Amino acid sequence: MIVDEMDDLDPAVRELAVGLERIFRIRIQVNMYAGWRTNNGFDLHFDDHDTMILQVFGRKRWQVFTQRDSIPFKKDAEEAVKPTEPPIWKGI
């Protein structure tokens, strides 16, 4: 399940986003993702923007790979290819 712009839907989440905007001096958008063991979540992909993840429940297997391009573009998101090098970080 994906809820984009959760900060527009919940006052407490909006307050958090506004506080982060003051700290980082950039527009913050909060998205919410929920998954169950029967689904894989996202396939291999990269984000064309900075992200901060806060997991509030459960466990997830994460793998983070080096950036393949110095400046990724949205059009490249469909072209995500499995990296040949090991992840720079992985964990649960």
Secondary structure, 3 states (H helix, E strand, C coil): CEECCHHHCCHHHHHHHHHHHHHHCCCCCCCEECCCCCCCCCCCCCCCCCCCCCCCCCCCCEEECCCCCCCCCHHHHHHCCCCCCCCCEEEC
